[in-house]
Amino acid sequence: MKRIVYIVRHARATERDGWTRPDRLRPLSPAGDDQAARLVRSLRVGRIDRLVSSPAVRCVETFRPFAVASHLRIRRDPALAEGGSAARALKLIRATRGRPALCSHGDVIEKLLERLRADGVRLHGGLRLPKASIWVLELDEGGDVIGASYRPPPV
């Protein structure tokens, strides 16, 4: 039986310039809050039953509206943190059960997609990474990714 995993790039965050606290504490901007609210509908369609996020505040805040609407807890995992490796993210993807959505950063998602492409997985929609976009990964029974499809940020 095939499994589906949703990979979400966090919504727009406040600008790095002028932010003096640790970057992991940088929250969403007002535009990012709007994007996070619009993601609720997109994630509902996927019948998501688990949320796993980078520990960064901007990722957790991206999932918060959906978590509240769906009565789900957001689990934080350092494998999705900015600067992380494709190998760690892929290990987490393979280990997560149910119909999960994972929220991470552009650099991690890009490395992950490049690794999948190198392994022969076709990236339907090309390598795209705008904020609040979604990649839908299809896994086979053994946990190998066999398909990847891009979904643009909700409008």
Buried (B, 14 or more C-beta within 10 A) or exposed (E): EEBBBBBBBBBBBBEEEEEEEEEEEBBBBEBBBBBBBBBBEBBEEBEBEBBBBBEBBBBBBBBBBBBEEBEBEBEBBEBBBBEBEBEBBBEBBBEBEEBBBBBBBBEBBBBBBEBBEEEEBEBEBEEBBEBBBBBBBBBEEEEEBBBBBBBEBBE
